[in-house]
Amino acid sequence: MKPMKRVYAAIGFVGISSSVMAQSHPLTTAMACNQAQSLVAAQGAVVLNTSATSYDRYVASGAYCGVGETPGPGWAPTRDVARCLIGSRCVSVSRGSGP
């Protein structure tokens, strides 16, 4: 594959409008559920606004979580789904808790 074709293929793969990608923290409610999922998968880890006043970090896998963190479900509202599973969120592992 020629270098320019690779660039075009990479741009087309993400499938997210340039206006959404240009934002520092894209707004999930401006994207379709599959677009938000694709963005998280392509970036690996990304901070997304879930409303005008809230944001969170979403990851594609636990490899993007820190020491003492584990991946948990990352739900967010999107343009077409009120509660879309767009990836994972890193959550602290509580120590010393047990039966």
C-alpha positions in Angstrom: 0.0 0.0 0.0 1.3 3.5 -0.9 2.0 5.9 2.0 -0.8 8.3 1.1 -3.3 5.4 0.8 -2.3 4.4 4.4 -3.0 7.9 5.6 -6.4 8.0 4.0 -7.2 4.5 5.3 -6.3 5.6 8.8 -8.4 8.7 8.6 -11.3 6.8 7.2 -11.0 4.0 9.9 -11.8 6.3 12.8 -14.9 7.6 11.1 -15.4 10.6 13.4 -16.0 14.1 12.1 -13.1 16.5 12.3 -15.0 18.9 14.4 -15.4 16.3 17.1 -11.7 15.3 16.9 -10.5 18.9 17.0 -12.0 19.4 20.5 -9.6 18.9 23.4 -12.3 16.9 25.2 -14.9 15.8 22.7 -18.5 15.8 23.9 -20.1 12.3 23.9 -23.6 13.6 23.3 -22.4 15.0 20.0 -21.3 11.5 18.8 -23.2 8.3 18.0 -22.5 5.4 20.3 -20.3 3.6 17.8 -18.3 6.8 17.1 -17.5 7.2 20.8 -16.6 3.5 21.0 -14.3 3.8 17.9 -12.6 6.9 19.4 -11.8 5.1 22.6 -10.5 2.1 20.8 -8.4 4.2 18.4 -6.9 6.4 21.1 -6.5 3.8 23.8 -7.2 6.4 26.5 -9.1 9.6 26.0 -10.8 12.3 28.2 -14.3 12.9 27.0 -16.9 15.5 28.2 -20.1 13.7 29.0 -22.0 17.0 29.5 -21.2 20.8 29.6 -19.8 20.4 33.1 -18.5 16.9 33.5 -15.8 14.7 32.0 -14.1 11.4 32.5 -11.2 9.3 31.2 -12.1 6.3 29.1 -9.7 3.5 28.2 -9.7 0.6 25.7 -8.2 -1.8 28.2 -6.7 -2.2 31.6 -3.3 -1.7 30.1 -4.1 2.1 30.2 -4.8 2.0 34.0 -2.3 2.9 36.6 -0.9 0.8 39.5 -3.7 0.1 42.0 -6.4 0.6 39.3 -8.6 -1.9 37.4 -10.9 -1.4 34.4 -14.6 -1.0 35.1 -17.4 -0.4 32.7 -17.3 3.1 31.1 -20.9 4.2 30.3 -21.6 7.6 28.8 -24.6 9.3 27.1 -24.3 9.6 23.4 -26.4 11.3 20.7 -28.3 8.0 20.0 -28.0 6.0 23.2 -28.8 7.3 26.7 -26.3 4.9 28.3 -23.6 3.6 25.8 -20.8 1.4 26.9 -17.9 3.2 25.2 -15.0 1.5 26.9 -13.7 1.2 30.5 -12.9 3.6 33.3 -10.0 3.0 35.6 -11.2 2.6 39.2 -9.1 2.2 42.4 -8.7 -1.2 43.8 -9.6 -1.1 47.5 -7.1 -2.8 49.6 -7.9 -4.8 52.7 -11.5 -5.4 51.8 -12.7 -8.9 52.0 -15.2 -11.2 53.6 
